[in-house]
């Protein structure tokens, strides 16, 4: 697909071109970023998901049984890879991971059933010190350790009403690369917690010990390297921070002099985005952008636009956002560099040639 940029062929990882990403409030499946840790499994439509845990009787459900047994819920939410905008950190120094630009993110309507309802139906305890672990059918390799994909979240998050077992995206059945026949969607958290190709849900008294949970997706200070890392001391990446990016025009693009429309997205999750500012002179002066969307969504993004006049020459565009608490983004990516290239939320810069 011409609107998708392949970042890795095996397993397949790709993101949409920035311009295509920002065209719609809801990101179509065909333009939604694909983050695969292993080969896409081929699961039958009647595939069953096991739900179990300490002190509980094990039960299993097919997607059809979930639809018949529980109330259906649809939630609009962004999913974003923790490595989104990694290329900005790679300009500071080399990192591990795929070179994601601004497109490892998407906003969609997700339809399924509440995880909380399923947990209640099987008699899962509601204790704040418990965790809910998810196992996928995909096999992954983390530092030479091969195992099924496995992650977990705290019980307090698992019981939030917008955490869903999902079979549809934007009103269409999930496609294989997006987790068919059933996946998790954990709004507000890094995309890695929204396990695809779900096979098992387990209530545990400890986080998942799968390699993806234990030895990946953790944040470390800049002095830690891949050779010195102690994974037990990292900050597990769950809740995602404030972020914003310019999608149009693209970096390196040539434009005619005069009025130009600058477009992008901003996301703040729980706190919502309160303001987006754009500079056309490298951050010396700022103009307030206009929101293209004002939806009643708790977890969705806000697209924004600014019409600006650009003179001839090389021009330096910058965007920054503020959330409902007045918190902004850090100015420079070097202040947040980490060896894995996670959580780049610095001001986003785009350089264009105006002719």
Secondary structure, DSSP 4 states (H G I P E B T S, - for coil): -TTEEEEEETTEEEEE-HHHHTS-SSPPGGGS-B--SSPPP---TT-EEEEEETTS--EEEEHHHHHHHS-EEEEEEEEE-TTTTHHHHHTTS--SS----S-SEEEEEEEEEEHHHHHHHTT----TT-EEEEEEEEEEEETTEEEEEEEEEEHHHHTSTT-EEEEEETTEEPPGGGTTT-EEE-TTB-GGGS-SSEEEEEEESS---SHHHHSSSEE--TT--TTT--GGGSEE--BPPPEEEEEESPTT-EE-SEEEEEEEEEE-GGG-EEEEEEESBTTSS-EE-EES-----SB--EEEEEEEEE-SEEEEEEEEEEETTS-B--S-GGGS--TT-----SPEEEEEEE-
